[in-house]
Amino acid sequence: MILTVLVIFVGCTIWTVVHSFTSSKLLPKLDFVGLAQYERLWGNDRWMVSIKNLAVYGTCSMIFSLVIGFTLAALLDRKIRFENTFRTIILYPFALSFIVTGLVWQWILNPDFGIEKVVRDLGFESFVFDPLHSDQFVIYGILIAGLWQGTGLVMCLMLAGIRGIDEDIWKASRIEGIPVWKTYVQIIIPMIRPVIVTSVVLIASGIVKVYDLVVAQTSGGPGTSSQMPALYVMDRMFKDQNLAQGFAASTMMLVAVAIILIPWAYLEFGGKKSRG
């Protein structure tokens, strides 16, 4: 296992970073050109659009995934009837591939036979809901599909954390007359902080590498309005046969993941050691 990690993960990562400083095209070559690929990358309009889209998608995905996931977990924690059925239904989309999810929501959001057509058939002739063909709203159409698939996992993590709370805490809050919502907000959420941190890391890593949903729903369109960093990497490496440019974009994605993982590792391991 250690050998696999060192050779496959660490070795290939170093190889990619090194070749991002070269002029590699169809085939890799050690012809160093300094920071030329990175200057070209950050001067590329398509890359800048992908960064903007990632910021919008990432912010909304993080907030809504946590809020919806925790809300669903809190509702299921109230010991409702058919809890197992609801939990299975909510978690089921996570079992699907992103390609399948993207295609399903491409059909649902299609104005010819999706939500728009259903609402218009009900008599609302002026209703318009076609985000995937709008430069301004296409990223939110992708966001809907992402939330539909990923929120179930967050819900299960949150529910496991809530169910791990000692029952005596609930009894004490009821005796004190604390409202249920205030118990969740002021007591339960701080107590399940490790679960929340883990959820944040999982959501953030999925945000950085989002690719399948975009390909299945829009292929980066209309125009370049739904470009994402991972799609930019694949297009540069395989469509344009420009390995070095793709490696430079991959390295920037690696930096983004490191920015997420290093604070998490410190909070989970370094913070514990210092408190100990």
C-alpha positions as CSV (number, residue, x, y, z in Angstrom):
1,M,0.0,0.0,0.0
2,I,2.8,2.4,0.9
3,L,4.7,1.6,-2.3
4,T,1.5,2.1,-4.4
5,V,0.9,5.5,-2.7
6,L,4.6,6.6,-3.2
7,V,4.9,5.4,-6.8
8,I,1.4,6.0,-8.2
9,F,0.2,9.1,-6.3
10,V,3.3,11.0,-5.1
11,G,5.4,9.9,-8.1
12,C,2.8,10.9,-10.7
13,T,2.0,14.1,-8.9
14,I,5.7,15.2,-9.0
15,W,5.9,14.1,-12.7
16,T,2.9,16.3,-13.5
17,V,4.2,19.3,-11.7
18,V,7.6,19.0,-13.3
19,H,6.2,18.8,-16.8
20,S,4.0,21.8,-16.2
21,F,7.1,23.9,-16.5
22,T,8.0,22.5,-19.9
23,S,6.7,23.1,-23.5
24,S,5.3,19.5,-23.8
25,K,2.7,19.2,-26.5
26,L,1.5,15.8,-27.8
27,L,4.3,14.0,-25.9
28,P,6.0,14.9,-22.6
29,K,9.5,16.3,-22.9
30,L,11.8,18.0,-20.4
31,D,12.1,21.3,-22.3
32,F,11.8,23.8,-19.4
33,V,10.2,27.2,-20.2
34,G,9.8,28.5,-16.6
35,L,6.4,29.9,-15.7
36,A,5.3,30.4,-19.3
37,Q,2.5,27.8,-19.1
38,Y,1.2,29.4,-15.9
39,E,1.3,32.9,-17.5
40,R,-0.6,31.6,-20.4
41,L,-3.0,29.8,-18.1
42,W,-4.0,32.9,-16.1
43,G,-4.2,35.0,-19.3
44,N,-6.7,32.6,-20.8
45,D,-10.3,33.8,-20.8
46,R,-11.7,30.2,-20.7
47,W,-9.7,29.4,-17.5
48,M,-10.8,32.6,-15.9
49,V,-14.5,31.7,-16.6
50,S,-13.9,28.3,-15.2
51,I,-12.5,29.8,-12.0
52,K,-15.5,32.1,-11.7
53,N,-17.9,29.2,-12.2
54,L,-16.0,27.1,-9.7
55,A,-16.3,29.9,-7.1
56,V,-20.1,30.3,-7.7
57,Y,-20.7,26.6,-7.8
58,G,-18.5,25.9,-4.9
59,T,-19.9,28.5,-2.6
60,C,-23.5,27.6,-3.3
61,S,-22.8,23.8,-3.2
62,M,-21.0,24.1,0.2
63,I,-23.7,26.2,1.8
64,F,-26.8,24.3,0.5
65,S,-25.3,20.9,1.0
66,L,-24.6,21.5,4.6
67,V,-27.9,23.3,5.3
68,I,-30.1,20.8,3.4
69,G,-28.1,17.8,4.7
70,F,-28.3,18.9,8.3
71,T,-32.0,19.8,8.0
72,L,-32.9,16.4,6.5
73,A,-30.9,14.7,9.2
74,A,-32.6,16.6,11.9
75,L,-36.0,15.8,10.5
76,L,-35.2,12.1,10.2
77,D,-33.8,12.1,13.8
78,R,-37.3,12.9,15.0
79,K,-38.1,9.2,14.6
80,I,-40.7,9.8,11.8
81,R,-42.6,7.0,10.2
82,F,-41.0,5.2,7.2
83,E,-37.6,6.7,8.2
84,N,-35.7,3.9,6.5
85,T,-37.7,4.4,3.3
86,F,-37.1,8.2,3.2
87,R,-33.4,7.7,4.1
88,T,-33.0,5.2,1.2
89,I,-34.8,7.5,-1.3
90,I,-32.7,10.5,-0.3
91,L,-29.4,8.6,-0.4
92,Y,-30.2,6.7,-3.6
93,P,-29.0,9.4,-6.0
94,F,-25.5,9.2,-4.5
95,A,-25.3,5.6,-5.9
96,L,-25.7,6.9,-9.4
97,S,-22.7,8.0,-11.5
98,F,-22.4,11.7,-12.2
99,I,-22.9,11.0,-15.9
100,V,-26.3,9.4,-15.2
101,T,-27.2,12.3,-12.9
102,G,-26.2,14.8,-15.5
103,L,-28.3,13.2,-18.2
104,V,-31.3,12.8,-16.0
105,W,-31.3,16.5,-15.1
106,Q,-30.6,17.5,-18.7
107,W,-33.9,15.8,-19.5
108,I,-35.7,17.3,-16.5
109,L,-34.5,20.8,-17.3
110,N,-35.2,20.5,-21.0
111,P,-37.9,23.0,-21.9
112,D,-39.5,20.6,-24.5
113,F,-40.4,17.9,-22.1
114,G,-39.1,18.8,-18.7
115,I,-40.3,21.1,-15.8
116,E,-41.1,24.0,-18.1
117,K,-43.4,21.9,-20.3
118,V,-45.2,20.3,-17.3
119,V,-45.9,23.7,-15.7
120,R,-47.1,25.2,-19.0
121,D,-49.4,22.2,-19.5
122,L,-51.0,23.0,-16.2
123,G,-52.0,26.4,-17.6
124,F,-49.1,28.7,-16.8
125,E,-48.2,29.5,-20.4
126,S,-45.7,32.3,-19.5
127,F,-43.6,30.1,-17.2
128,V,-39.9,29.8,-18.3
129,F,-37.4,27.6,-16.7
130,D,-34.5,26.8,-19.0
131,P,-31.2,27.3,-17.1
132,L,-29.0,25.1,-19.2
133,H,-29.4,27.3,-22.3
134,S,-28.8,30.6,-20.4
135,D,-25.3,32.0,-20.1
136,Q,-26.3,33.7,-16.8
137,F,-28.0,30.7,-15.1
138,V,-26.4,27.6,-16.6
139,I,-24.1,27.1,-13.6
140,Y,-27.2,26.9,-11.3
141,G,-28.7,24.2,-13.5
142,I,-25.5,22.2,-12.9
143,L,-25.7,23.1,-9.2
144,I,-29.2,21.6,-8.9
145,A,-28.0,18.2,-10.2
146,G,-25.0,18.3,-7.9
147,L,-27.1,19.0,-4.9
148,W,-29.6,16.3,-5.8
149,Q,-26.8,13.7,-5.9
150,G,-24.5,14.8,-3.1
151,T,-26.9,16.0,-0.4
152,G,-27.9,12.4,0.6
153,L,-24.3,11.6,1.7
154,V,-24.1,14.7,3.8
155,M,-27.4,13.8,5.4
156,C,-26.2,10.4,6.4
157,L,-23.0,11.7,7.9
158,M,-25.0,14.3,9.9
159,L,-27.6,11.8,11.0
160,A,-24.8,9.4,12.2
161,G,-23.3,12.3,14.2
162,I,-26.6,13.3,15.7
163,R,-27.5,9.7,16.6
164,G,-24.2,9.5,18.4
165,I,-25.2,12.2,20.9
166,D,-25.9,11.0,24.4
167,E,-29.6,10.7,25.1
168,D,-29.0,12.4,28.5
169,I,-28.3,15.7,26.7
170,W,-31.7,15.6,25.0
171,K,-33.4,14.8,28.3
172,A,-31.5,17.7,30.0
173,S,-32.6,20.1,27.3
174,R,-36.2,19.1,27.6
175,I,-36.1,19.5,31.3
176,E,-34.7,23.0,30.9
177,G,-37.4,23.8,28.5
178,I,-35.0,24.6,25.6
179,P,-36.8,24.6,22.2
180,V,-35.8,21.8,19.9
181,W,-34.5,24.1,17.2
182,K,-32.3,25.9,19.7
183,T,-31.0,22.6,21.0
184,Y,-29.9,21.6,17.5
185,V,-28.3,25.0,16.8
186,Q,-26.6,25.7,20.2
187,I,-25.8,22.2,21.5
188,I,-25.9,19.6,18.8
189,I,-24.1,21.4,16.0
190,P,-21.0,22.2,18.2
191,M,-20.9,18.6,19.4
192,I,-20.9,17.2,15.8
193,R,-18.1,19.5,14.7
194,P,-15.9,16.6,13.5
195,V,-18.7,15.3,11.3
196,I,-19.2,18.8,9.9
197,V,-15.5,19.2,9.1
198,T,-15.4,15.8,7.4
199,S,-18.5,16.8,5.3
200,V,-16.9,20.1,4.4
201,V,-13.7,18.3,3.1
202,L,-15.7,15.7,1.1
203,I,-17.9,18.4,-0.4
204,A,-14.9,20.7,-1.2
205,S,-12.9,17.9,-2.9
206,G,-15.9,17.0,-5.0
207,I,-16.3,20.7,-6.0
208,V,-12.7,21.1,-7.2
209,K,-12.8,18.1,-9.5
210,V,-16.4,18.4,-10.8
211,Y,-16.3,17.3,-14.4
212,D,-18.9,14.6,-15.3
213,L,-21.9,16.7,-14.5
214,V,-20.7,19.5,-16.9
215,V,-19.9,17.1,-19.7
216,A,-23.3,15.3,-19.4
217,Q,-25.4,18.4,-19.1
218,T,-23.7,21.2,-21.2
219,S,-20.2,20.1,-22.4
220,G,-19.1,23.5,-21.2
221,G,-21.7,25.5,-23.1
222,P,-23.5,27.6,-24.0
223,G,-20.3,28.8,-25.5
224,T,-17.8,28.7,-22.6
225,S,-20.3,29.8,-19.9
226,S,-20.2,26.5,-17.9
227,Q,-16.5,25.8,-18.1
228,M,-14.9,24.2,-15.1
229,P,-11.2,23.7,-14.3
230,A,-11.4,19.9,-14.7
231,L,-13.0,20.3,-18.1
232,Y,-10.4,22.8,-19.1
233,V,-7.6,20.3,-18.2
234,M,-9.2,17.5,-20.3
235,D,-9.8,19.8,-23.3
236,R,-6.2,21.1,-23.2
237,M,-4.6,17.6,-22.9
238,F,-6.8,15.6,-25.3
239,K,-8.5,18.0,-27.6
240,D,-5.7,20.5,-28.1
241,Q,-2.9,18.0,-27.4
242,N,-1.2,20.5,-25.1
243,L,0.1,18.4,-22.2
244,A,2.0,21.2,-20.5
245,Q,-1.0,23.5,-20.4
246,G,-3.1,20.8,-19.0
247,F,-0.5,19.9,-16.4
248,A,-0.3,23.6,-15.3
249,A,-4.1,23.7,-14.8
250,S,-3.9,20.3,-13.0
251,T,-1.2,21.7,-10.7
252,M,-3.4,24.7,-9.8
253,M,-6.2,22.3,-9.0
254,L,-3.8,20.4,-6.8
255,V,-2.9,23.6,-5.0
256,A,-6.6,24.2,-4.4
257,V,-7.1,20.7,-2.9
258,A,-4.0,21.3,-0.7
259,I,-5.5,24.5,0.6
260,I,-8.5,22.5,1.7
261,L,-6.7,19.5,3.1
262,I,-3.9,21.1,5.0
263,P,-6.1,23.1,7.4
264,W,-8.3,20.1,7.8
265,A,-5.3,17.9,8.7
266,Y,-4.1,20.5,11.2
267,L,-7.5,20.8,12.8
268,E,-8.0,17.1,13.1
269,F,-4.5,16.0,14.1
270,G,-2.3,19.0,14.9
271,G,-5.0,20.7,17.1
272,K,-5.5,17.5,19.0
273,K,-1.8,17.0,19.7
274,S,-1.5,20.6,20.9
275,R,-4.5,20.2,23.2
276,G,-3.1,17.0,24.5
